[in-house]
Each structure stands twice: as structure tokens, then as C-alpha cells.
């Protein structure tokens, strides 16, 4: 057997999401761990996909994506954030948000470049930076508020800082950036060449009338930012793996140099289907209310339990503290919850390099009402 000379990611195994889903399947538990809906996407969108497949639009799309879809994205961004991206030269269709993130890091990060991330963090950021020789600098947001101390962030900035990665709204905490956060960020990056990778895949899932402050709303940030979004989150089709990256022309040109050798292009008929579907703005404008009803159903159902519900301002994840129930670490508690009580969740320590144990787990509420009701009934007995 051949012996591998080394591993570029020697400390990385299967993601916690896959692990908990597998555990849920093995023990026939309700899966509130991995972030995917258990309900169907809109039949209108599915019919559009079927139409374009059967009409023969099944060959390679252009490198940057189908123009019709890019035009609809540009229109959506302009209507939502009052800023303009040129469809042809500043928007690129990607194979999901994660590919856009990977390609951005691959494009701009080289050996010894420093990248600032905010934990709890989506698990693809750090390994990708390390793959390309970068050095991760972490700011740890703490339970239960998960706020950013920008004075501490400033201490992480050095002459080697190449990029700051944001996730707004944040997965897993459900927190959103406020105006003061944006202004602090502007003060940090002005007069520097620091790039911003803004992961905004949950931008249309914001609750209680609050506003999503996209990085592209601020000219001082837009000029140095690559904005990533996901149709999987927007239209309940995570398995389609399609998203986009919006960035100024110069950054997009560099991004596409890597993109062309990463995936080259993305599923043609699905791009055409999405372009048609997006012509009706209601398909995404109602998403906030749709998921707020699910969030509130879950929160109301758990209100009388010993779980402590933390703030959930966005995303389709609810964070809960369980320290009144158990002093186990979160991985052991989540495992026992899956095996014994038949509800799978994700432990928050998985989102920290140092495996911080704040006795917090994450529940996904992008589920049918009957699924959430069954989960509430089971969790009420813990």
C-alpha cells in the first residue's frame, strides 16, 4: 500500500454536520443538526427546472454564469441594498456558497498571509486558509451574547493581515451585525489593503423587523469585498449547490482565474430556472416571515423547558444553553440527546478552534411543523 508523504489537513476529519446526521440516521432520531429543509421547494421553481432540462439546456454554461440569472441577482442586490454590480463583470455563479468561499481564499491568500475570522465560525474558513499557507487569527465571540469587541479585533490586525472573513447573519449564533459594527470595521480597514470576504448566505432570513446590513451597502467596504450568497438557503434547495459571488471588476477578474480551474461553470438548466423564478420578488421577500413563524413555533414550544433560549436574530438556527439540565460537555450532551432522546443537534464547540464548551447546542428549525412538534415533544422530556 502506498504511504502518503504528508497530509495537508492532518487534524481534519469528517465535519460535525455529517457526523451528527449519520448518528441521527443510525438511531432514527429527528435531525435538527444539519442545516437543510425537510420540506419541498416551490413547485413553480421545480417546474422551471424540469422545463429547461427537457428543452435541452444541458450543456456547459459560460464561465461566469448565465446572463439572465446574473441580471436578476444584480436587480435583487440593487433593490435590497441600493448598490449596483455589473452582471457581466462583477457577478459570478458558483457551485454553492462554500465553493465561492473556497475560491475567494484560494485566489487571494498565499503563504503567511493572515486572515481574521470570528468564532463561532462556519467550519470551512480555517481549513481553506491553511490549505493555501495562510495563518488564521481568531476573535472568539462569547455566549450568551456573541458580541464583537472591536478593540480586541484591532489588536489582531498587522501588516500581514490580508483578509477579514465575516458571516452575517452568523451561523451558528444567529446574531447580526449592527451599524456600530460596520462603522468599527470601516475604521479598521480604511487606509489598508485588507480584503473582506462577506458570507451573507442567510441575508434574507432576518427577524423581528431588523435589517440586514450587507457589506455592499457601504462604498468604503464594497470596493474591497467579495460578497457570497446561496440559492440553497434562499429557495430551500441546498442539494442544488448553487450560489454566487459579487465583487468589483478587478477582484472578480482574479476570482474567475481560479474559478475556471475549480469548477469552470455551474449547472445550466438550474441557472435558467432560477432566473425565471427570481422575476417574482415575492419568492424571497416573504422568507423572513416564513422562517420567523418556524422560529417562534420552536421557541414557544421550548419556553417551558429547562433549555435557555439565546437570541436568534437571523439564520434558521436556534442556539440553546443546557447547563440547567447537564454539566456534560456539549459533544457528549449532543450525542446522548441523539441516542437517548432521539433529537440530533450540533454542539457549539465544533465552531471553535479551542473547542470552547459553553454548554450550547444548535437546533435547525428549517423543518416542517410536524417535525418541529415531534422534536419539541421529545425535548420537553429531557
URNORJO-V262423 format. One record per backbone hydrogen bond with DSSP energy under -0.5 kcal/mol. CO is the residue of the C=O (numbers start at 1). NH is the residue of the N-H. E is the energy in kcal/mol with one decimal. If there is no record, write none. Layout:
BEGIN
co = <CO:CO>
nh = <NH:NH>
e = <E:E>
END
This chain:
BEGIN
co = <2:7:9:15:16:17:18:19:20:21:22:23:24:25:30:30:32:34:42:43:44:45:46:47:48:49:50:51:52:53:56:62:64:66:67:68:69:70:71:72:73:74:75:76:77:78:86:87:90:92:94:94:95:96:97:98:99:100:101:102:103:104:105:108:110:113:114:114:115:116:117:117:119:122:123:124:125:126:127:128:129:129:130:133:135:137:138:139:139:142:147:148:149:149:150:151:152:153:153:154:158:160:162:163:164:164:166:170:170:174:174:175:175:178:179:180:181:182:183:184:185:186:189:195:196:196:197:197:198:198:199:200:202:202:205:207:211:212:214:215:217:218:218:219:221:222:224:225:225:226:227:228:229:230:231:232:232:237:238:242:242:243:244:245:246:248:249:250:251:252:253:254:255:255:256:258:258:259:259:259:263:267:268:269:270:271:272:273:274:276:277:279:280:281:281:282:284:286:287:288:289:290:291:292:293:294:295:296:297:298:299:302:307:308:308:313:316:317:318:319:320:321:322:322:329:330:331:332:333:334:335:336:336:337:337:338:342:344:346:347:348:349:351:352:356:359:360:361:362:363:363:365:366:368:369:370:371:372:373:374:375:376:378:379>
nh = <4:10:12:19:20:21:22:23:24:25:26:27:29:28:32:344:364:36:46:47:48:49:50:51:52:53:54:55:57:56:58:65:93:70:71:72:73:74:75:76:77:78:79:80:81:82:90:91:247:245:96:243:99:100:101:102:103:104:105:106:107:108:109:110:113:135:162:163:137:165:119:139:141:125:127:128:129:130:131:132:132:134:133:112:115:117:140:119:141:146:149:150:152:153:154:155:156:156:157:157:161:114:195:116:166:197:199:172:174:313:314:169:170:182:183:184:185:186:187:188:189:190:192:164:198:226:166:199:200:228:168:203:205:315:315:210:213:214:217:218:219:221:222:223:224:225:196:227:248:198:246:200:244:234:235:236:237:240:241:231:232:94:229:92:227:252:253:254:255:256:257:258:258:259:260:261:262:262:263:264:265:271:272:273:274:275:276:277:278:279:280:281:283:284:285:286:287:290:291:292:293:294:295:296:297:298:299:300:301:302:303:305:309:310:321:207:365:319:363:310:361:308:325:326:333:334:335:336:337:338:339:340:341:341:343:342:30:32:362:350:351:352:121:355:358:322:348:320:346:318:365:367:38:372:373:374:375:376:377:378:379:380:381:382>
e = <-0.6:-0.7:-1.7:-2.2:-2.6:-2.0:-2.5:-2.3:-2.4:-2.4:-2.4:-1.8:-2.6:-0.8:-1.1:-3.3:-2.2:-1.9:-1.9:-2.6:-1.8:-2.1:-2.4:-2.4:-2.3:-2.1:-2.4:-1.6:-2.2:-1.3:-1.9:-0.9:-2.4:-2.1:-2.5:-1.6:-2.3:-2.4:-2.1:-2.4:-2.7:-2.3:-2.5:-2.4:-3.3:-1.6:-2.4:-0.6:-2.3:-2.5:-2.0:-2.5:-0.5:-1.3:-2.3:-2.9:-2.8:-2.1:-2.3:-2.8:-2.0:-1.8:-2.4:-0.5:-2.2:-3.3:-3.1:-1.5:-3.1:-2.9:-0.5:-2.3:-3.8:-1.4:-0.6:-1.5:-2.1:-2.4:-2.1:-1.1:-0.6:-2.4:-1.8:-3.0:-2.8:-2.5:-0.5:-2.9:-0.7:-3.3:-0.5:-1.0:-0.8:-1.6:-2.2:-0.8:-0.6:-1.6:-0.7:-0.9:-1.6:-2.6:-2.7:-2.4:-0.6:-2.5:-3.0:-0.6:-3.1:-1.9:-1.2:-0.5:-3.0:-1.9:-2.4:-2.1:-2.3:-2.5:-2.0:-1.4:-2.2:-2.0:-1.7:-2.2:-0.7:-2.7:-2.7:-0.8:-0.9:-2.8:-1.8:-1.9:-2.2:-0.5:-1.9:-1.9:-0.6:-1.1:-1.6:-1.2:-0.6:-1.7:-3.1:-1.6:-1.6:-1.4:-2.2:-0.5:-0.6:-2.5:-2.6:-2.5:-1.9:-1.1:-2.8:-0.6:-1.1:-1.9:-1.1:-2.2:-0.8:-2.4:-2.1:-2.4:-3.0:-2.7:-2.7:-1.3:-2.5:-2.8:-0.9:-1.0:-0.7:-2.6:-2.1:-1.3:-1.1:-0.6:-2.3:-2.4:-2.6:-1.6:-2.0:-2.3:-2.5:-2.1:-1.9:-2.4:-2.5:-1.2:-1.4:-0.8:-1.7:-1.8:-2.1:-1.3:-1.1:-2.1:-2.4:-2.2:-2.0:-0.9:-2.8:-2.9:-1.9:-2.2:-2.8:-2.8:-1.8:-1.6:-0.9:-1.8:-0.6:-0.5:-2.7:-2.6:-2.2:-0.5:-2.7:-2.4:-2.4:-2.8:-2.4:-2.0:-2.5:-2.6:-2.2:-2.6:-2.7:-1.7:-2.5:-2.9:-0.9:-0.7:-1.7:-0.6:-2.8:-1.8:-2.7:-1.4:-2.4:-1.7:-2.2:-1.1:-0.8:-2.1:-2.3:-2.4:-1.7:-3.1:-0.5:-1.8:-0.7:-2.3:-2.6:-2.0:-2.2:-2.8:-2.4:-2.0:-2.9:-2.1:-1.2:-1.4>
END
